[in-house]
Amino acid sequence: MEKDWPSGFPGINWLGRQEEEAVADVVRKGALFRYYGPQSPTHVDQLEEYARTFYDVDHALAVNSGTGALFTAMSALGVGPGTEVIVPALLWVATVTAVIQNNAIPVLCEVDRSFNMDPEDLEKKITPRTKLIAVVHMAGTPCDMDAIMRIANKHNIPVLEDCAQCNGGSFRKRKVGTFGKVGMYSLQINKNVTAGEGGLLVTNDEKLYTRLVAAHDLGVPWKKGLPDETGEVCFWGQGRRMGELAGAVANIQLRKLSHVIAHMKASKQRIKDMLGHMEGVSFRRLNDPDGDTGPFLILMFDKESHAGGVAQHLTNGGIDNVFHLSNYGLHIYHNIRSLVEKVPLSPAGNPWSLSQNSDSLFEYGKGTCPTSDDLFERSVIVTIPSRLTDEQELEMTQAIKNAIVANVTS
Ligand SMILES: Cc1ncc(COP(=O)(O)O)c(C=O)c1O
C-alpha cells in the first residue's frame, strides 16, 4: 500500500490550525483548569455548550476519557453489589471493566447480524437484579434502539448507551446517546473525533446530571464554579475532570464531526458499491444505514477458514487494522481473560465472591454466546481510513476483491 495512506484514526486526519490556536490560547493564558486558577471563558464549558446543541440534550458533561465516562455513569446510576448489568458479546473491555469496578455482575447478551446487541436475547437476560442495560453502538453503527427501548421501558430498566465507536451516529434521525437514561462518547485518538484522551456524558435527566457532576469530581456537585459542600448529593467521586488542553481540542473537533462522518460514510459506500455482489460474501446488516458513521466495514463469509484467509491476505498485503473478528482482541468477550477467569479486583476477592452477588451465577468463556461466536468466526472487520483519495478507495477495493478471490471463490 502507498506510504501516504491516511491514518486509520479518523479525527486526527482533520486536526489543523484551529486546534493549534485553541491550545495556544490555553497555554498563553495559563488557564489550564476549568474550575479555578487563571480563567478565561473555558474551552470545556464551550465544548459542553456545543455538545448540548449538537446532540440535542439538556445536559452534557466533559470527562477525561470514555472509560471515565462509563465508570462515572455506572456509579451515578447506582450500579453496585447485588446488581447485574447486561452487556453485548461484542464490546470493548472498558464497558465490562466499569461493571466490575463497581462490584456488579456483567451478563452477556448475544449480538445479531448487525453485530450489535440482539434485542430478542436481551429480554431473555433480564432478571430481578438487572440494574442497567449497557448497549454499545459497535464499530460505527447504531443498535436497533426502537426494539431495545421497548424492552427496557417494559421492564423499567435504565439504558446506558456506549457511543464511543459511533460518535455522531443516529438511529431514525435521532443521535445515538440520547435514547437511554445516559449516553457516553469517547474522544480517544482512534475515535471519529479526538482530543487524544477525553469523554462526554449526555442526559436529559436533571437529577442524574447532578449525580454525574458529583461522581466525575469528588462526590459533591459543583455550583457556580465552587463545590457545593452542603449539597444533597454526597457520595464518592472519581477524579475524572477534563482539563482545558483536551477541552480546547475537543471543542474544535466536535464541530467537525458531521463533516468527518459524511466523508467516511461516502467512502465506505463507494467501496461497497465497487465490491458489489460477491458469491459467498455478505455485508453486516445496518439497523439504519443513514445513521452509520462509516469507519469500519464488516464482511461475513460462509466458513471460518474463508474469514481467516481473507483477513490474513489483507494484512499480508499491507492493509492496516484488519481482523478476523474472533481474534479482535478485547472486543470479543471470550478474549477478555480477566473476565473469563473472574480475576479478583483485590486479594480480598471479586464481585463474584460477594455474598450480595451469590444469585448471579454467570460464565464468560467461549460458548456462552454461541450465535455471536459463530458470527465472529465467519467475519472480518476492515478499518476504512477517514480521508481516502479516489485512487486509494480503488486500491483498497481491489485488495479486498483479490483476498476474496484467493480465499473464497477460487
Ligand atoms: C466501545 C468502547 N467503549 C469505551 C471505550 C473507552 O474509551 P476511552 O478509550 O476513551 O477510555 C472505547 C475505546 O476504545 C470503546 O471502543
The ligand as a Gaussian input file, in Angstrom:
#p B3LYP/6-31G(d) Opt

LIG

0 1
 C      -16.877000       0.631000      22.718000
 C      -15.920000       1.428000      23.565000
 N      -16.292000       1.790000      24.815000
 C      -15.482000       2.505000      25.603000
 C      -14.233000       2.898000      25.183000
 C      -13.343000       3.617000      26.128000
 O      -12.982000       4.890000      25.695000
 P      -11.568000       5.525000      26.105000
 O      -10.513000       4.862000      25.287000
 O      -11.759000       6.973000      25.753000
 O      -11.377000       5.330000      27.558000
 C      -13.794000       2.558000      23.904000
 C      -12.466000       2.986000      23.431000
 O      -11.685000       2.381000      22.825000
 C      -14.656000       1.793000      23.063000
 O      -14.287000       1.415000      21.842000

